[in-house]
Amino acid sequence: MKVLHNNVLVTNAEVEEKTAGGIILSGDISTGNKPAIVIAVGESVTNVLPKQKVYLDWPKAMAVEIDGLKCAVIDEIHIKLIIE
């Protein structure tokens, strides 16, 4: 896998939660005010590094699934905050 240009590949910071009964709830990658973890960045990305926790403009992200993991691809300019 290679992320192109100024795009960033992210996944939800909280990928799954369990209910009291043990049912696993997968998060929706497409919307919300949830943090994300950077998985990979394109060669033109200058401000974001893999493994950083970020907040982004989720409606601008393109949902994808890679090896069963729900992810999103987003242009670096739509990342609003990096948690260091």
C-alpha positions as CSV (number, residue, x, y, z in Angstrom):
1,M,0.0,0.0,0.0
2,K,1.2,3.5,-0.9
3,V,-0.6,6.7,0.1
4,L,-0.3,9.2,-2.7
5,H,0.4,13.0,-2.8
6,N,-0.9,15.0,0.2
7,N,-3.3,12.3,1.4
8,V,-3.3,10.7,4.9
9,L,-4.7,7.3,5.8
10,V,-6.3,7.2,9.3
11,T,-8.4,4.9,11.4
12,N,-10.6,5.5,14.4
13,A,-8.6,5.9,17.7
14,E,-11.3,3.8,19.4
15,V,-11.7,1.0,16.8
16,E,-14.2,-1.1,18.8
17,E,-16.0,-1.1,22.1
18,K,-17.7,-3.9,24.0
19,T,-21.1,-3.7,25.6
20,A,-21.6,-5.1,29.1
21,G,-22.8,-8.3,27.4
22,G,-19.6,-8.7,25.4
23,I,-21.0,-7.6,22.0
24,I,-18.4,-5.7,20.0
25,L,-19.5,-2.4,18.5
26,S,-17.5,-1.2,15.5
27,G,-17.2,2.6,15.1
28,D,-18.5,4.3,12.0
29,I,-15.5,5.7,10.2
30,S,-17.4,8.2,8.1
31,T,-18.8,10.8,10.5
32,G,-18.4,12.3,13.9
33,N,-16.1,14.3,16.2
34,K,-13.9,11.3,16.9
35,P,-10.2,11.2,17.1
36,A,-8.2,9.2,14.5
37,I,-4.8,7.6,14.4
38,V,-2.6,8.2,11.4
39,I,-1.6,5.0,9.7
40,A,0.3,6.3,6.7
41,V,1.0,9.5,4.9
42,G,1.7,10.5,1.3
43,E,5.1,11.9,0.1
44,S,3.8,15.5,0.0
45,V,2.5,15.5,3.6
46,T,4.5,17.9,5.8
47,N,2.8,18.3,9.2
48,V,1.5,14.8,10.1
49,L,3.3,11.6,11.0
50,P,2.2,8.0,11.4
51,K,0.9,7.0,14.8
52,Q,-0.1,10.6,15.7
53,K,-3.6,11.1,17.1
54,V,-5.5,13.7,15.1
55,Y,-9.0,15.3,14.7
56,L,-10.2,15.9,11.2
57,D,-13.1,17.0,9.1
58,W,-14.7,13.5,8.8
59,P,-17.3,14.5,6.1
60,K,-14.3,15.3,3.8
61,A,-12.8,11.8,4.3
62,M,-13.2,8.8,1.9
63,A,-14.1,5.6,3.8
64,V,-12.0,2.5,2.8
65,E,-11.4,-0.9,4.2
66,I,-7.9,-2.3,4.2
67,D,-7.3,-5.9,5.4
68,G,-10.6,-5.8,7.4
69,L,-9.7,-2.5,9.1
70,K,-12.1,0.4,8.6
71,C,-10.0,3.4,7.5
72,A,-10.4,6.7,5.8
73,V,-8.3,8.7,3.3
74,I,-8.2,12.5,3.7
75,D,-6.3,15.4,2.3
76,E,-3.8,16.8,4.9
77,I,-5.5,20.2,4.8
78,H,-8.7,18.7,6.4
79,I,-6.8,17.6,9.5
80,K,-7.7,20.2,12.0
81,L,-5.7,19.2,15.2
82,I,-2.7,17.0,16.1
83,I,-2.5,15.7,19.6
84,E,1.1,15.3,20.7
